[in-house]
Amino acid sequence: MIYTVLIPARLASTRLPNKPLADIDGVPMVVRVAQRVNSVDPVAQPVRVVVAADDRSITAACAQYGIESVLTRSDHASGSDRLAEACDLLALDDTHIVVNVQGDEPLIEPGLVGAVATLLFETADASMSTAAHPISSREDFLSPNVVKVVIDTRGYALYFSRAPIPLARDDSGTAWWNDPQGPKRQALLAAAPLRHIGIYGYRAGFLRQFPQLPAAPLEQVEALEQLRALWHGHRIAVHLTYQDPGPGVDTPQDLERVRALIRR
């Protein structure tokens, strides 16, 4: 299996300006992400790790650390649009597998990258792959900032939502899946909520097609771009992991938390 990791990096951020260049123990955040991905087990190592940047300051920072990058347009509406342009700049074949790792995930589990690529490689009828892990706390289950996913028996995504799904009718105010009792125990365990992890596998041809698909009403309501794929009938295969991928960085508070974790 041959695949490429693309890391979109946009300089503008309302909550954390110049986020890709934020210093984490002397290294820019986007560089740390690329270095983390490059530590994937050699058996599942990507053939290339490329930062898709919207500003020359990002490509310059990458060059300083020997990280490959491409300069994309600064007016893209979404990260997938930026990745589609990067596929063209890199002249990737339509069948080539691309894994999108967000540029604000410096603690992402390296093994997850290879797992998402492998899942798409082995699932011919899926247009995309992604990952999820079990939710442990009621707070995460109820939080609209934690995206949930429901899957079918074959591991395909049925729906993504910011709402608490699946909702147990008789136990909606509790973490009902942690200690299920009674005759429905097995069903409750099998339906335990899953937190979606924001990593995606695509074939380059679909990634080129995706920005051309009309935006879906559900996508606009939930502000979740992956719902566009489901709306238009595409399958998304979900890799399940029991390892928390580590916190991402959206705010200054997140950045301080990640700095402290890396220093430790």
DRENPA-3360 file (N, C-alpha, C; in nm, 2 decimals, always signed):
BEGIN
1 = MIYTVLIP = +0.08/-0.12/+0.00/+0.00/+0.00/+0.00/+0.09/+0.13/+0.00 ~ +0.06/+0.22/-0.09/+0.13/+0.35/-0.10/+0.03/+0.46/-0.07 ~ +0.06/+0.55/+0.02/-0.03/+0.66/+0.04/+0.05/+0.78/+0.08 ~ -0.01/+0.90/+0.07/+0.05/+1.03/+0.11/-0.03/+1.09/+0.22 ~ +0.03/+1.15/+0.31/-0.03/+1.23/+0.42/-0.03/+1.38/+0.38 ~ -0.14/+1.44/+0.37/-0.15/+1.59/+0.35/-0.20/+1.65/+0.47 ~ -0.13/+1.76/+0.51/-0.16/+1.84/+0.63/-0.20/+1.98/+0.59 ~ -0.33/+2.01/+0.59/-0.37/+2.15/+0.55/-0.33/+2.25/+0.66;
9 = ARLASTRL = -0.28/+2.36/+0.63/-0.24/+2.46/+0.73/-0.28/+2.60/+0.68 ~ -0.37/+2.66/+0.75/-0.42/+2.80/+0.72/-0.38/+2.89/+0.83 ~ -0.32/+3.01/+0.78/-0.26/+3.10/+0.88/-0.37/+3.17/+0.96 ~ -0.48/+3.21/+0.89/-0.59/+3.28/+0.96/-0.67/+3.19/+1.05 ~ -0.69/+3.23/+1.18/-0.77/+3.16/+1.27/-0.83/+3.26/+1.37 ~ -0.96/+3.25/+1.38/-1.03/+3.35/+1.47/-0.99/+3.33/+1.61 ~ -0.98/+3.21/+1.66/-0.96/+3.18/+1.80/-0.81/+3.18/+1.84 ~ -0.72/+3.15/+1.74/-0.58/+3.14/+1.76/-0.50/+3.19/+1.64;
17 = PNKPLADI = -0.48/+3.32/+1.63/-0.41/+3.37/+1.51/-0.27/+3.30/+1.49 ~ -0.24/+3.28/+1.36/-0.11/+3.22/+1.32/-0.09/+3.08/+1.38 ~ -0.20/+3.01/+1.39/-0.20/+2.88/+1.46/-0.10/+2.78/+1.41 ~ -0.08/+2.76/+1.28/+0.02/+2.66/+1.24/+0.16/+2.69/+1.28 ~ +0.19/+2.82/+1.31/+0.33/+2.86/+1.35/+0.34/+2.87/+1.50 ~ +0.24/+2.84/+1.58/+0.24/+2.85/+1.72/+0.36/+2.77/+1.78 ~ +0.44/+2.83/+1.86/+0.56/+2.76/+1.92/+0.52/+2.65/+2.02 ~ +0.57/+2.53/+2.00/+0.55/+2.43/+2.10/+0.69/+2.37/+2.13;
25 = DGVPMVVR = +0.74/+2.42/+2.24/+0.87/+2.38/+2.28/+0.98/+2.40/+2.18 ~ +0.97/+2.52/+2.11/+1.07/+2.56/+2.02/+1.05/+2.51/+1.87 ~ +0.94/+2.45/+1.85/+0.91/+2.40/+1.71/+0.77/+2.44/+1.67 ~ +0.75/+2.49/+1.55/+0.61/+2.53/+1.50/+0.52/+2.41/+1.51 ~ +0.39/+2.44/+1.54/+0.30/+2.33/+1.56/+0.28/+2.24/+1.44 ~ +0.27/+2.30/+1.32/+0.25/+2.22/+1.20/+0.37/+2.13/+1.17 ~ +0.49/+2.18/+1.21/+0.61/+2.09/+1.19/+0.60/+1.98/+1.29 ~ +0.55/+2.00/+1.41/+0.54/+1.89/+1.51/+0.44/+1.79/+1.46;
33 = VAQRVNSV = +0.33/+1.83/+1.39/+0.24/+1.74/+1.34/+0.30/+1.65/+1.23 ~ +0.38/+1.71/+1.14/+0.45/+1.64/+1.03/+0.55/+1.54/+1.09 ~ +0.62/+1.59/+1.19/+0.72/+1.50/+1.26/+0.65/+1.38/+1.32 ~ +0.54/+1.41/+1.39/+0.46/+1.30/+1.45/+0.42/+1.20/+1.35 ~ +0.37/+1.24/+1.24/+0.32/+1.15/+1.13/+0.44/+1.07/+1.08 ~ +0.55/+1.13/+1.07/+0.67/+1.06/+1.01/+0.72/+0.95/+1.11 ~ +0.67/+0.95/+1.23/+0.71/+0.84/+1.32/+0.62/+0.72/+1.31 ~ +0.53/+0.71/+1.21/+0.45/+0.59/+1.19/+0.54/+0.47/+1.17;
41 = DPVAQPVR = +0.49/+0.36/+1.22/+0.57/+0.23/+1.20/+0.61/+0.21/+1.06 ~ +0.73/+0.17/+1.03/+0.78/+0.16/+0.89/+0.69/+0.07/+0.80 ~ +0.62/-0.02/+0.86/+0.54/-0.11/+0.77/+0.43/-0.03/+0.71 ~ +0.37/+0.07/+0.79/+0.26/+0.15/+0.74/+0.30/+0.29/+0.71 ~ +0.43/+0.32/+0.68/+0.48/+0.45/+0.66/+0.43/+0.51/+0.54 ~ +0.38/+0.64/+0.54/+0.34/+0.70/+0.42/+0.46/+0.73/+0.32 ~ +0.43/+0.73/+0.19/+0.54/+0.76/+0.10/+0.59/+0.90/+0.11 ~ +0.49/+0.99/+0.14/+0.52/+1.13/+0.15/+0.44/+1.20/+0.26;
49 = VVVAADDR = +0.49/+1.30/+0.33/+0.42/+1.38/+0.42/+0.43/+1.52/+0.37 ~ +0.32/+1.59/+0.34/+0.33/+1.72/+0.27/+0.23/+1.81/+0.34 ~ +0.28/+1.93/+0.38/+0.20/+2.04/+0.43/+0.14/+2.12/+0.32 ~ +0.01/+2.13/+0.32/-0.06/+2.22/+0.21/-0.09/+2.35/+0.28 ~ -0.01/+2.45/+0.25/-0.01/+2.58/+0.32/-0.08/+2.69/+0.24 ~ -0.13/+2.79/+0.31/-0.19/+2.90/+0.24/-0.10/+3.03/+0.25 ~ +0.02/+3.02/+0.30/+0.10/+3.13/+0.32/+0.25/+3.09/+0.32 ~ +0.33/+3.18/+0.26/+0.48/+3.15/+0.25/+0.55/+3.14/+0.38;
57 = SITAACAQ = +0.50/+3.20/+0.48/+0.56/+3.19/+0.62/+0.55/+3.04/+0.67 ~ +0.45/+2.97/+0.63/+0.43/+2.83/+0.67/+0.53/+2.74/+0.59 ~ +0.53/+2.77/+0.46/+0.63/+2.69/+0.38/+0.77/+2.71/+0.42 ~ +0.80/+2.84/+0.46/+0.94/+2.87/+0.50/+0.97/+2.79/+0.63 ~ +0.88/+2.79/+0.72/+0.90/+2.72/+0.85/+0.92/+2.57/+0.82 ~ +0.84/+2.51/+0.73/+0.85/+2.37/+0.70/+0.99/+2.34/+0.64 ~ +1.04/+2.43/+0.55/+1.17/+2.41/+0.48/+1.28/+2.41/+0.59 ~ +1.27/+2.49/+0.69/+1.37/+2.50/+0.79/+1.39/+2.37/+0.86;
65 = YGIESVLT = +1.28/+2.29/+0.87/+1.29/+2.16/+0.94/+1.29/+2.04/+0.84 ~ +1.31/+2.07/+0.71/+1.31/+1.96/+0.61/+1.18/+1.89/+0.59 ~ +1.07/+1.97/+0.61/+0.93/+1.91/+0.58/+0.89/+1.96/+0.45 ~ +0.84/+1.87/+0.36/+0.79/+1.91/+0.23/+0.66/+1.98/+0.24 ~ +0.64/+2.08/+0.16/+0.52/+2.16/+0.16/+0.49/+2.21/+0.02 ~ +0.36/+2.25/+0.00/+0.32/+2.31/-0.13/+0.24/+2.43/-0.09 ~ +0.25/+2.54/-0.17/+0.17/+2.66/-0.14/+0.04/+2.66/-0.23 ~ -0.07/+2.66/-0.15/-0.20/+2.66/-0.22/-0.26/+2.80/-0.21;
73 = RSDHASGS = -0.38/+2.82/-0.28/-0.44/+2.94/-0.28/-0.49/+2.98/-0.14 ~ -0.50/+3.11/-0.11/-0.54/+3.15/+0.03/-0.70/+3.17/+0.04 ~ -0.77/+3.15/-0.07/-0.91/+3.18/-0.07/-1.00/+3.05/-0.06 ~ -0.94/+2.94/-0.03/-1.02/+2.82/-0.03/-1.13/+2.82/+0.09 ~ -1.25/+2.77/+0.06/-1.36/+2.77/+0.16/-1.34/+2.67/+0.26 ~ -1.27/+2.56/+0.24/-1.25/+2.45/+0.33/-1.12/+2.38/+0.32 ~ -1.09/+2.30/+0.41/-0.97/+2.22/+0.41/-0.97/+2.12/+0.29 ~ -1.08/+2.06/+0.26/-1.09/+1.97/+0.15/-1.06/+2.04/+0.01;
81 = DRLAEACD = -1.10/+2.16/+0.00/-1.07/+2.23/-0.12/-0.92/+2.25/-0.13 ~ -0.85/+2.28/-0.02/-0.71/+2.30/-0.02/-0.64/+2.17/-0.06 ~ -0.69/+2.06/+0.00/-0.63/+1.93/-0.03/-0.65/+1.89/-0.18 ~ -0.76/+1.92/-0.23/-0.78/+1.89/-0.38/-0.68/+1.96/-0.46 ~ -0.65/+2.09/-0.43/-0.55/+2.16/-0.51/-0.41/+2.10/-0.49 ~ -0.39/+2.06/-0.36/-0.26/+1.99/-0.33/-0.24/+1.86/-0.41 ~ -0.35/+1.79/-0.43/-0.34/+1.67/-0.52/-0.30/+1.70/-0.66 ~ -0.35/+1.81/-0.71/-0.31/+1.85/-0.84/-0.17/+1.90/-0.85;
89 = LLALDDTH = -0.13/+1.98/-0.75/+0.01/+2.03/-0.75/+0.11/+1.91/-0.74 ~ +0.07/+1.81/-0.67/+0.16/+1.69/-0.65/+0.14/+1.59/-0.76 ~ +0.04/+1.61/-0.85/+0.02/+1.52/-0.97/-0.01/+1.38/-0.92 ~ -0.10/+1.37/-0.82/-0.13/+1.24/-0.77/-0.24/+1.17/-0.86 ~ -0.22/+1.04/-0.88/-0.31/+0.96/-0.96/-0.44/+0.95/-0.89 ~ -0.55/+0.94/-0.96/-0.69/+0.94/-0.90/-0.70/+0.82/-0.80 ~ -0.63/+0.71/-0.82/-0.64/+0.60/-0.73/-0.55/+0.61/-0.60 ~ -0.47/+0.71/-0.60/-0.37/+0.72/-0.49/-0.45/+0.76/-0.36;
97 = IVVNVQGD = -0.41/+0.69/-0.25/-0.47/+0.72/-0.12/-0.41/+0.84/-0.05 ~ -0.49/+0.92/+0.00/-0.44/+1.04/+0.07/-0.51/+1.04/+0.21 ~ -0.43/+1.06/+0.31/-0.48/+1.08/+0.45/-0.46/+1.22/+0.49 ~ -0.57/+1.28/+0.53/-0.58/+1.42/+0.58/-0.56/+1.42/+0.73 ~ -0.45/+1.47/+0.77/-0.42/+1.49/+0.92/-0.43/+1.64/+0.94 ~ -0.51/+1.68/+1.04/-0.52/+1.82/+1.07/-0.40/+1.88/+1.12 ~ -0.37/+2.01/+1.08/-0.25/+2.07/+1.12/-0.24/+2.12/+1.27 ~ -0.35/+2.09/+1.34/-0.36/+2.13/+1.48/-0.37/+2.01/+1.58;
105 = EPLIEPGL = -0.31/+1.90/+1.53/-0.32/+1.78/+1.61/-0.17/+1.73/+1.64 ~ -0.10/+1.80/+1.72/+0.04/+1.76/+1.74/+0.06/+1.64/+1.82 ~ -0.04/+1.59/+1.88/-0.03/+1.47/+1.97/-0.11/+1.35/+1.90 ~ -0.14/+1.36/+1.78/-0.22/+1.25/+1.71/-0.14/+1.12/+1.72 ~ -0.21/+1.01/+1.74/-0.15/+0.88/+1.75/-0.09/+0.84/+1.62 ~ +0.04/+0.82/+1.60/+0.09/+0.78/+1.47/+0.03/+0.66/+1.40 ~ +0.00/+0.56/+1.49/-0.05/+0.43/+1.43/-0.19/+0.45/+1.37 ~ -0.26/+0.56/+1.41/-0.39/+0.58/+1.36/-0.39/+0.62/+1.21;
113 = VGAVATLL = -0.28/+0.69/+1.17/-0.26/+0.73/+1.03/-0.26/+0.61/+0.94 ~ -0.17/+0.52/+0.97/-0.16/+0.40/+0.89/-0.29/+0.31/+0.89 ~ -0.36/+0.31/+1.00/-0.48/+0.23/+1.02/-0.59/+0.29/+0.92 ~ -0.60/+0.42/+0.92/-0.70/+0.49/+0.83/-0.67/+0.46/+0.69 ~ -0.54/+0.47/+0.65/-0.50/+0.44/+0.51/-0.53/+0.30/+0.47 ~ -0.50/+0.21/+0.56/-0.52/+0.06/+0.54/-0.67/+0.03/+0.52 ~ -0.75/+0.09/+0.61/-0.89/+0.06/+0.60/-0.95/+0.10/+0.46 ~ -0.91/+0.22/+0.41/-0.96/+0.26/+0.28/-0.91/+0.17/+0.17;
121 = FETADASM = -0.78/+0.13/+0.18/-0.72/+0.04/+0.08/-0.79/-0.09/+0.08 ~ -0.84/-0.14/+0.19/-0.91/-0.27/+0.20/-1.06/-0.26/+0.18 ~ -1.11/-0.14/+0.16/-1.26/-0.13/+0.15/-1.29/-0.06/+0.02 ~ -1.31/-0.14/-0.08/-1.32/-0.08/-0.22/-1.44/+0.00/-0.24 ~ -1.55/-0.03/-0.16/-1.68/+0.04/-0.19/-1.69/+0.16/-0.10 ~ -1.59/+0.20/-0.03/-1.60/+0.32/+0.05/-1.52/+0.43/-0.02 ~ -1.58/+0.55/-0.02/-1.51/+0.67/-0.08/-1.42/+0.74/+0.02 ~ -1.44/+0.72/+0.15/-1.36/+0.78/+0.25/-1.34/+0.68/+0.37;
129 = STAAHPIS = -1.24/+0.71/+0.45/-1.23/+0.64/+0.58/-1.20/+0.74/+0.69 ~ -1.23/+0.70/+0.81/-1.20/+0.79/+0.92/-1.19/+0.71/+1.05 ~ -1.19/+0.77/+1.17/-1.17/+0.69/+1.29/-1.26/+0.74/+1.40 ~ -1.28/+0.66/+1.50/-1.36/+0.69/+1.62/-1.31/+0.61/+1.74 ~ -1.34/+0.66/+1.86/-1.31/+0.58/+1.98/-1.43/+0.60/+2.08 ~ -1.45/+0.50/+2.17/-1.56/+0.51/+2.26/-1.55/+0.64/+2.35 ~ -1.67/+0.69/+2.38/-1.68/+0.81/+2.47/-1.69/+0.75/+2.61 ~ -1.62/+0.81/+2.70/-1.62/+0.76/+2.84/-1.71/+0.85/+2.93;
137 = SREDFLSP = -1.72/+0.98/+2.91/-1.78/+1.06/+3.00/-1.91/+1.12/+2.95 ~ -2.01/+1.15/+3.04/-2.13/+1.21/+3.01/-2.11/+1.35/+2.95 ~ -2.01/+1.42/+3.00/-1.98/+1.56/+2.96/-1.95/+1.56/+2.81 ~ -1.86/+1.47/+2.77/-1.82/+1.46/+2.63/-1.94/+1.42/+2.54 ~ -2.02/+1.33/+2.59/-2.14/+1.28/+2.52/-2.24/+1.40/+2.49 ~ -2.25/+1.49/+2.59/-2.35/+1.60/+2.57/-2.29/+1.72/+2.51 ~ -2.16/+1.73/+2.49/-2.09/+1.85/+2.44/-2.11/+1.86/+2.29 ~ -2.16/+1.97/+2.24/-2.17/+1.99/+2.09/-2.03/+2.01/+2.03;
145 = NVVKVVID = -1.93/+2.03/+2.11/-1.79/+2.03/+2.05/-1.73/+1.90/+2.03 ~ -1.79/+1.80/+2.08/-1.75/+1.66/+2.06/-1.84/+1.60/+1.95 ~ -1.79/+1.57/+1.84/-1.87/+1.51/+1.73/-1.88/+1.36/+1.75 ~ -2.01/+1.31/+1.74/-2.04/+1.17/+1.76/-2.06/+1.11/+1.62 ~ -2.04/+0.98/+1.61/-2.07/+0.90/+1.49/-2.14/+0.77/+1.53 ~ -2.24/+0.73/+1.45/-2.31/+0.61/+1.46/-2.27/+0.52/+1.34 ~ -2.24/+0.39/+1.36/-2.19/+0.31/+1.25/-2.29/+0.19/+1.24 ~ -2.28/+0.12/+1.13/-2.36/+0.00/+1.11/-2.27/-0.13/+1.14;
153 = TRGYALYF = -2.33/-0.24/+1.11/-2.26/-0.37/+1.15/-2.14/-0.39/+1.07 ~ -2.12/-0.33/+0.95/-2.00/-0.34/+0.87/-1.90/-0.24/+0.90 ~ -1.93/-0.14/+0.99/-1.83/-0.04/+1.02/-1.84/+0.08/+0.93 ~ -1.95/+0.10/+0.86/-1.97/+0.22/+0.78/-2.05/+0.33/+0.87 ~ -2.02/+0.45/+0.84/-2.09/+0.56/+0.92/-2.23/+0.57/+0.87 ~ -2.32/+0.58/+0.97/-2.46/+0.61/+0.94/-2.49/+0.75/+0.95 ~ -2.43/+0.82/+1.05/-2.45/+0.96/+1.07/-2.35/+1.02/+1.16 ~ -2.31/+1.14/+1.14/-2.23/+1.22/+1.23/-2.31/+1.33/+1.29;
161 = SRAPIPLA = -2.29/+1.37/+1.42/-2.37/+1.47/+1.48/-2.30/+1.53/+1.60 ~ -2.33/+1.66/+1.62/-2.29/+1.73/+1.75/-2.38/+1.69/+1.86 ~ -2.50/+1.64/+1.83/-2.60/+1.60/+1.93/-2.55/+1.47/+1.99 ~ -2.61/+1.44/+2.11/-2.58/+1.31/+2.18/-2.65/+1.20/+2.12 ~ -2.58/+1.12/+2.03/-2.63/+1.01/+1.96/-2.54/+0.89/+1.98 ~ -2.60/+0.76/+1.99/-2.74/+0.74/+2.00/-2.79/+0.77/+2.14 ~ -2.92/+0.81/+2.15/-2.98/+0.86/+2.27/-3.06/+0.74/+2.33 ~ -3.02/+0.70/+2.45/-3.10/+0.59/+2.52/-3.23/+0.65/+2.57;
169 = RDDSGTAW = -3.34/+0.60/+2.53/-3.47/+0.66/+2.56/-3.49/+0.66/+2.71 ~ -3.45/+0.56/+2.78/-3.48/+0.54/+2.92/-3.37/+0.59/+3.02 ~ -3.26/+0.63/+2.96/-3.14/+0.67/+3.04/-3.07/+0.79/+2.98 ~ -3.14/+0.89/+2.92/-3.08/+1.00/+2.85/-3.00/+1.09/+2.93 ~ -3.02/+1.10/+3.07/-2.95/+1.19/+3.15/-2.83/+1.14/+3.21 ~ -2.79/+1.01/+3.18/-2.68/+0.95/+3.24/-2.58/+0.89/+3.14 ~ -2.46/+0.85/+3.19/-2.37/+0.78/+3.10/-2.41/+0.63/+3.09 ~ -2.53/+0.61/+3.03/-2.60/+0.48/+3.03/-2.52/+0.36/+2.99;
177 = WNDPQGPK = -2.41/+0.39/+2.90/-2.34/+0.28/+2.84/-2.23/+0.23/+2.94 ~ -2.19/+0.30/+3.04/-2.08/+0.26/+3.13/-2.11/+0.14/+3.22 ~ -2.24/+0.13/+3.26/-2.27/+0.02/+3.35/-2.42/-0.02/+3.32 ~ -2.44/-0.07/+3.20/-2.57/-0.12/+3.16/-2.61/-0.24/+3.24 ~ -2.74/-0.24/+3.28/-2.80/-0.35/+3.35/-2.92/-0.41/+3.28 ~ -2.96/-0.53/+3.33/-3.08/-0.58/+3.28/-3.07/-0.65/+3.15 ~ -3.19/-0.69/+3.09/-3.19/-0.77/+2.97/-3.14/-0.70/+2.84 ~ -3.13/-0.57/+2.85/-3.08/-0.50/+2.73/-2.93/-0.47/+2.74;
185 = RQALLAAA = -2.86/-0.53/+2.83/-2.72/-0.50/+2.85/-2.64/-0.51/+2.73 ~ -2.65/-0.62/+2.65/-2.56/-0.64/+2.53/-2.60/-0.54/+2.43 ~ -2.72/-0.51/+2.41/-2.76/-0.41/+2.31/-2.71/-0.27/+2.35 ~ -2.71/-0.24/+2.47/-2.66/-0.11/+2.52/-2.51/-0.10/+2.50 ~ -2.44/-0.21/+2.53/-2.30/-0.21/+2.51/-2.26/-0.19/+2.36 ~ -2.33/-0.26/+2.28/-2.31/-0.26/+2.13/-2.34/-0.12/+2.07 ~ -2.43/-0.04/+2.14/-2.47/+0.09/+2.09/-2.40/+0.20/+2.16 ~ -2.29/+0.17/+2.24/-2.22/+0.28/+2.31/-2.17/+0.39/+2.22;
193 = PLRHIGIY = -2.18/+0.51/+2.26/-2.15/+0.63/+2.18/-2.00/+0.63/+2.14 ~ -1.98/+0.68/+2.02/-1.84/+0.69/+1.97/-1.81/+0.84/+1.93 ~ -1.69/+0.88/+1.97/-1.64/+1.01/+1.94/-1.57/+1.00/+1.81 ~ -1.60/+1.09/+1.71/-1.54/+1.09/+1.58/-1.40/+1.16/+1.60 ~ -1.30/+1.10/+1.54/-1.17/+1.16/+1.53/-1.15/+1.22/+1.40 ~ -1.10/+1.35/+1.39/-1.10/+1.42/+1.27/-0.98/+1.39/+1.18 ~ -0.97/+1.27/+1.14/-0.87/+1.22/+1.04/-0.94/+1.15/+0.93 ~ -0.90/+1.17/+0.80/-0.98/+1.12/+0.69/-0.89/+1.06/+0.59;
201 = GYRAGFLR = -0.93/+0.95/+0.53/-0.86/+0.89/+0.41/-0.95/+0.91/+0.29 ~ -0.89/+0.94/+0.18/-0.96/+0.96/+0.05/-0.88/+0.90/-0.06 ~ -0.94/+0.86/-0.17/-0.87/+0.84/-0.29/-0.86/+0.98/-0.36 ~ -0.75/+1.01/-0.42/-0.73/+1.14/-0.48/-0.84/+1.18/-0.58 ~ -0.90/+1.09/-0.65/-1.00/+1.12/-0.75/-1.13/+1.17/-0.68 ~ -1.16/+1.10/-0.56/-1.28/+1.15/-0.49/-1.25/+1.28/-0.42 ~ -1.13/+1.30/-0.38/-1.10/+1.43/-0.31/-1.11/+1.55/-0.41 ~ -1.08/+1.52/-0.54/-1.09/+1.62/-0.64/-1.24/+1.65/-0.67;
209 = QFPQLPAA = -1.32/+1.54/-0.66/-1.47/+1.55/-0.69/-1.54/+1.62/-0.57 ~ -1.50/+1.59/-0.45/-1.57/+1.63/-0.33/-1.61/+1.78/-0.33 ~ -1.52/+1.87/-0.35/-1.55/+2.01/-0.34/-1.66/+2.06/-0.45 ~ -1.68/+1.97/-0.55/-1.77/+2.01/-0.66/-1.91/+1.96/-0.62 ~ -1.93/+1.87/-0.52/-2.06/+1.83/-0.48/-2.13/+1.94/-0.41 ~ -2.26/+1.96/-0.44/-2.34/+2.06/-0.37/-2.34/+2.04/-0.22 ~ -2.33/+2.15/-0.14/-2.33/+2.14/+0.00/-2.47/+2.08/+0.05 ~ -2.46/+2.00/+0.15/-2.58/+1.93/+0.20/-2.65/+2.01/+0.31;
217 = PLEQVEAL = -2.78/+2.01/+0.31/-2.85/+2.08/+0.42/-2.81/+2.03/+0.56 ~ -2.79/+1.90/+0.58/-2.74/+1.85/+0.71/-2.60/+1.90/+0.74 ~ -2.52/+1.91/+0.64/-2.38/+1.96/+0.66/-2.39/+2.11/+0.71 ~ -2.48/+2.19/+0.65/-2.49/+2.33/+0.69/-2.55/+2.34/+0.83 ~ -2.64/+2.26/+0.86/-2.70/+2.27/+1.00/-2.60/+2.23/+1.11 ~ -2.53/+2.11/+1.08/-2.44/+2.06/+1.18/-2.30/+2.12/+1.18 ~ -2.27/+2.19/+1.06/-2.14/+2.24/+1.04/-2.04/+2.13/+1.04 ~ -2.07/+2.02/+0.97/-1.98/+1.90/+0.96/-1.97/+1.86/+0.81;
225 = EQLRALWH = -1.86/+1.89/+0.75/-1.84/+1.87/+0.61/-1.86/+1.73/+0.56 ~ -1.82/+1.63/+0.65/-1.83/+1.49/+0.61/-1.97/+1.44/+0.58 ~ -2.07/+1.52/+0.63/-2.21/+1.48/+0.60/-2.25/+1.50/+0.45 ~ -2.17/+1.59/+0.38/-2.19/+1.60/+0.24/-2.17/+1.47/+0.17 ~ -2.07/+1.39/+0.21/-2.04/+1.27/+0.14/-2.16/+1.17/+0.16 ~ -2.21/+1.16/+0.29/-2.32/+1.07/+0.32/-2.45/+1.12/+0.24 ~ -2.47/+1.24/+0.24/-2.59/+1.30/+0.17/-2.60/+1.26/+0.03 ~ -2.48/+1.25/-0.04/-2.47/+1.22/-0.18/-2.45/+1.07/-0.20;
233 = GHRIAVHL = -2.46/+0.99/-0.10/-2.46/+0.84/-0.12/-2.33/+0.78/-0.11 ~ -2.23/+0.85/-0.06/-2.09/+0.79/-0.05/-2.08/+0.72/+0.09 ~ -2.00/+0.61/+0.09/-1.98/+0.54/+0.21/-1.85/+0.59/+0.28 ~ -1.86/+0.60/+0.41/-1.74/+0.63/+0.49/-1.71/+0.52/+0.59 ~ -1.60/+0.45/+0.57/-1.56/+0.34/+0.66/-1.49/+0.40/+0.78 ~ -1.53/+0.34/+0.90/-1.48/+0.39/+1.03/-1.39/+0.29/+1.10 ~ -1.27/+0.33/+1.13/-1.17/+0.25/+1.21/-1.20/+0.28/+1.35 ~ -1.22/+0.17/+1.43/-1.24/+0.19/+1.58/-1.11/+0.17/+1.65;
241 = TYQDPGPG = -1.08/+0.26/+1.74/-0.96/+0.25/+1.83/-1.01/+0.27/+1.97 ~ -0.94/+0.21/+2.06/-0.97/+0.23/+2.21/-0.87/+0.33/+2.27 ~ -0.79/+0.39/+2.18/-0.69/+0.49/+2.23/-0.73/+0.63/+2.20 ~ -0.74/+0.72/+2.30/-0.77/+0.86/+2.28/-0.66/+0.92/+2.20 ~ -0.69/+0.99/+2.09/-0.59/+1.05/+2.00/-0.51/+1.16/+2.06 ~ -0.55/+1.21/+2.17/-0.48/+1.33/+2.23/-0.55/+1.46/+2.19 ~ -0.54/+1.56/+2.27/-0.61/+1.69/+2.24/-0.56/+1.76/+2.12 ~ -0.65/+1.83/+2.05/-0.61/+1.92/+1.94/-0.60/+2.06/+2.00;
249 = VDTPQDLE = -0.57/+2.15/+1.91/-0.54/+2.29/+1.95/-0.64/+2.38/+1.87 ~ -0.73/+2.44/+1.94/-0.83/+2.53/+1.88/-0.82/+2.67/+1.95 ~ -0.78/+2.67/+2.07/-0.78/+2.80/+2.15/-0.64/+2.82/+2.22 ~ -0.61/+2.94/+2.27/-0.49/+2.95/+2.35/-0.48/+2.86/+2.47 ~ -0.60/+2.83/+2.53/-0.60/+2.73/+2.64/-0.55/+2.59/+2.60 ~ -0.60/+2.55/+2.48/-0.56/+2.42/+2.43/-0.41/+2.42/+2.40 ~ -0.36/+2.53/+2.35/-0.22/+2.54/+2.32/-0.13/+2.52/+2.45 ~ -0.17/+2.59/+2.55/-0.10/+2.57/+2.68/-0.11/+2.43/+2.73;
257 = RVRALIRR = -0.22/+2.37/+2.72/-0.23/+2.23/+2.76/-0.14/+2.13/+2.68 ~ -0.14/+2.15/+2.55/-0.05/+2.07/+2.47/+0.10/+2.10/+2.50 ~ +0.13/+2.22/+2.52/+0.27/+2.25/+2.55/+0.31/+2.18/+2.68 ~ +0.22/+2.18/+2.78/+0.26/+2.12/+2.91/+0.27/+1.96/+2.89 ~ +0.18/+1.90/+2.81/+0.19/+1.76/+2.78/+0.32/+1.72/+2.71 ~ +0.36/+1.80/+2.61/+0.48/+1.77/+2.54/+0.61/+1.79/+2.63 ~ +0.60/+1.90/+2.71/+0.72/+1.92/+2.80/+0.74/+1.80/+2.90 ~ +0.62/+1.74/+2.94/+0.63/+1.62/+3.03/+0.67/+1.49/+2.96;
% end
